[in-house]
């Protein structure tokens, strides 16, 4: 960054002053420009004003529980009006995690309280890195794209023909490249009614998903197994 460039701006929407101050200090120390709002009703007007002026944020850290408009409603409106603006949700309600990553909301990531401010900075950098890569043209033959509205996965434009469970499985792993998911964690995302299924069921779905991807990309393996732990999405060749 040159002396004429402005550091990436991060909007922190958090009604607990101590948490907001701590996160802002760590972000500023990592080269970001934090801006804090403590009321949900102020978020959309601030975004409209700053984006019109060309000074909008690169990412929004959005608390779930806020005075005024709540975080879920705000995330949904941000997604509708500014689809490319990354959003990381902050929540103390673990039971909301599935909704935060669900199709109806589409948060880029979530962080559960209590959290380390260093973790927040790391997640912000990771999400910004992913969003920047998503905006760059990729080499021919390297596109694996999720059509979340159509519940489809496309490899080089070819529909993989995934079932709903296979699509959800791929979506969860693609939203966190490199992260290892245990079979229990994947089951929680695949079966939201919390039905009892065996670990072999997860393995079976992963096997079918791999086979469908291999039909389009026989030379690449993007779903990796980690012995004794689980599975991860690793897009690098």
VOGU-3710 file (C-alpha; in Angstrom, 3 decimals, decimal comma):
1> xxxxxxxxxx> 0,000/0,000/0,000  1,428/3,409/-0,978  1,072/6,546/1,120  -1,797/7,712/-1,151  -3,879/4,556/-0,762  -6,508/4,267/1,931  -6,386/1,142/4,119  -9,279/-1,295/3,732  -12,242/-0,105/5,759  -13,987/-2,569/8,082
11> xxxxxxxxxx> -17,433/-1,782/9,474  -17,922/-3,177/13,002  -21,585/-3,402/14,014  -21,517/-4,300/17,697  -23,482/-2,904/20,649  -20,974/-3,970/23,334  -18,457/-1,084/23,529  -15,598/-3,128/25,047  -15,784/-5,795/22,355  -16,037/-3,219/19,571
21> xxxxxxxxxx> -13,098/-1,232/20,929  -10,902/-4,324/21,273  -11,681/-5,581/17,763  -11,152/-2,091/16,311  -7,742/-1,781/17,995  -6,566/-5,129/16,601  -7,869/-4,334/13,114  -6,160/-0,934/13,142  -2,940/-2,608/14,272  -3,185/-4,953/11,277
31> xxxxxxxxxx> -3,480/-2,182/8,713  -7,266/-1,813/8,499  -9,435/1,245/9,070  -12,216/0,267/11,494  -15,505/2,128/11,801  -17,963/1,294/14,595  -21,760/1,439/14,687  -23,698/0,278/17,748  -27,288/0,339/16,454  -28,816/-1,802/13,721
41> xxxxxxxxxx> -30,918/1,013/12,286  -27,796/3,028/11,433  -26,174/0,376/9,230  -28,011/0,639/5,893  -28,024/4,485/5,799  -24,276/4,517/6,596  -23,552/1,972/3,868  -25,607/3,934/1,330  -23,829/7,184/2,162  -20,285/5,813/2,199
51> xxxxxxxxxx> -20,668/3,684/-0,926  -22,078/6,623/-2,877  -19,013/8,608/-1,803  -16,696/5,782/-2,842  -15,669/5,215/0,784  -17,642/2,052/1,589  -16,202/-0,780/3,653  -14,341/-3,786/2,288  -16,131/-6,032/4,812  -18,796/-5,913/7,531
61> xxxxxxxxxx> -18,412/-7,519/10,976  -22,029/-7,876/12,022  -23,284/-8,856/15,470  -26,380/-11,037/15,539  -28,151/-9,387/18,482  -28,462/-5,630/18,043  -30,778/-2,851/19,191  -33,076/-1,832/16,364  -32,708/-3,955/13,227  -31,199/-7,335/14,109
71> xxxxxxxxxx> -28,157/-8,855/12,439  -30,045/-11,509/10,479  -32,296/-8,920/8,850  -29,337/-6,664/8,103  -27,308/-9,472/6,549  -30,245/-10,408/4,319  -30,666/-6,801/3,143  -26,922/-6,362/2,537  -26,942/-9,551/0,462  -29,843/-8,252/-1,635
81> xxxxxxxxxx> -28,457/-4,753/-2,202  -24,688/-5,342/-2,260  -24,122/-9,040/-3,061  -20,330/-8,732/-3,340  -19,857/-7,089/0,087  -18,434/-9,741/2,471  -20,187/-10,208/5,825  -18,869/-12,028/8,891  -21,465/-12,640/11,592  -20,637/-12,446/15,299
91> xxxxxxxxxx> -22,864/-14,541/17,523  -23,112/-15,929/21,039  -25,959/-18,219/19,923  -24,431/-21,427/18,635  -27,849/-22,721/17,553  -27,979/-19,917/14,946  -24,869/-21,126/13,121  -26,781/-23,206/10,544  -28,962/-20,218/9,689  -25,935/-17,956/9,364
101> xxxxxxxxxx> -24,447/-20,219/6,714  -27,796/-21,155/5,177  -28,993/-20,426/1,664  -31,538/-17,938/2,928  -28,861/-15,730/4,500  -25,467/-16,380/2,926  -23,020/-14,951/5,467  -19,427/-15,434/4,317  -18,313/-16,662/7,739  -19,299/-16,600/11,393
111> xxxxxxxxxx> -17,417/-16,258/14,678  -18,852/-17,476/17,966  -18,408/-15,462/21,158  -16,282/-15,412/23,191  -13,564/-15,031/20,598  -9,963/-13,925/20,332  -9,481/-10,592/18,523  -6,559/-12,222/16,701  -9,010/-14,818/15,360  -11,267/-12,027/14,106
121> xxxxxxxxxx> -8,379/-10,390/12,248  -7,368/-13,746/10,737  -10,940/-14,460/9,578  -11,259/-10,952/8,096  -8,057/-11,446/6,097  -9,182/-14,907/4,925  -12,619/-13,729/3,761  -11,146/-10,696/1,980  -8,612/-12,953/0,282  -11,411/-15,284/-0,911
131> xxxxxxxxxx> -13,559/-12,398/-2,146  -10,633/-10,896/-4,074  -9,852/-14,253/-5,675  -13,525/-14,691/-6,561  -13,416/-11,415/-8,475  -10,413/-12,428/-10,566  -10,717/-14,372/-13,804  -9,574/-17,956/-13,301  -7,615/-20,029/-15,788  -9,649/-22,046/-18,275
141> xxxxxxxxxx> -10,651/-25,417/-16,915  -10,452/-24,384/-13,244  -13,960/-23,140/-12,404  -16,021/-24,923/-9,772  -19,023/-22,697/-9,154  -21,958/-23,010/-6,766  -25,331/-21,822/-8,028  -26,931/-21,507/-4,598  -30,335/-20,380/-5,867  -30,543/-23,337/-8,236
151> xxxxxxxxxx> -28,870/-25,785/-5,819  -26,378/-26,726/-8,557  -22,614/-27,111/-8,758  -20,979/-26,364/-12,107  -17,522/-27,571/-13,130  -16,386/-25,622/-16,195  -20,073/-24,888/-16,842  -21,056/-28,554/-16,609  -23,798/-29,379/-14,090  -22,478/-32,083/-11,737
161> xxxxxxxxxx> -26,013/-33,309/-11,011  -25,640/-33,250/-7,232  -28,361/-34,308/-4,847  -29,480/-31,769/-2,226  -27,337/-33,469/0,421  -24,273/-33,604/-1,846  -24,734/-29,927/-2,735  -24,968/-28,953/0,937  -21,897/-31,035/1,727  -19,847/-29,338/-1,008
171> xxxxxxxxxx> -21,152/-25,879/-0,081  -20,112/-26,196/3,564  -16,571/-27,231/2,646  -16,176/-24,692/-0,177  -17,129/-21,841/2,162  -14,066/-22,671/4,289  -11,269/-23,891/1,968  -8,583/-25,813/3,819  -10,656/-26,244/6,974  -10,999/-29,852/8,138
181> xxxxxxxxxx> -14,575/-30,863/8,988  -15,235/-33,895/11,155  -17,962/-36,305/10,086  -20,148/-35,102/12,978  -19,828/-31,480/11,811  -20,728/-32,435/8,259  -23,721/-34,453/9,467  -25,004/-31,414/11,361  -25,006/-29,411/8,115  -26,330/-32,194/5,904
191> xxxxxxxxxx> -29,228/-33,205/8,142  -30,687/-30,190/9,875  -33,461/-32,215/11,444  -30,687/-33,847/13,532  -31,674/-37,350/12,491  -29,388/-40,131/13,670  -27,153/-41,423/10,868  -23,906/-43,341/10,864  -20,502/-41,976/9,885  -20,577/-44,386/6,963
201> xxxxxxxxxx> -23,441/-42,319/5,527  -21,162/-39,268/5,354  -18,407/-41,338/3,754  -20,879/-42,617/1,175  -22,007/-39,099/0,225  -18,400/-37,902/0,007  -17,536/-40,854/-2,229  -20,414/-40,032/-4,596  -19,524/-36,331/-4,581  -15,898/-37,121/-5,420
211> xxxxxxxxxx> -16,963/-39,405/-8,252  -19,151/-36,711/-9,818  -16,365/-34,120/-9,584  -13,858/-36,634/-11,021  -16,075/-37,149/-14,058  -15,576/-33,452/-14,899  -12,023/-33,141/-13,540  -10,318/-36,538/-13,712  -6,901/-34,963/-13,102  -7,819/-33,077/-9,913
221> xxxxxxxxxx> -8,781/-33,987/-6,361  -10,438/-31,110/-4,516  -12,115/-33,082/-1,707  -9,347/-34,475/0,487  -9,682/-36,969/3,325  -7,651/-36,436/6,494  -7,081/-39,788/8,156  -8,827/-40,118/11,508  -10,247/-36,583/11,353  -12,563/-35,912/8,418
231> xxxxxxx> -12,623/-34,073/5,092  -11,624/-30,723/3,618  -12,003/-28,788/0,376  -8,564/-28,010/-1,085  -8,928/-26,247/-4,450  -5,207/-26,175/-5,292  -4,092/-28,694/-7,852
//
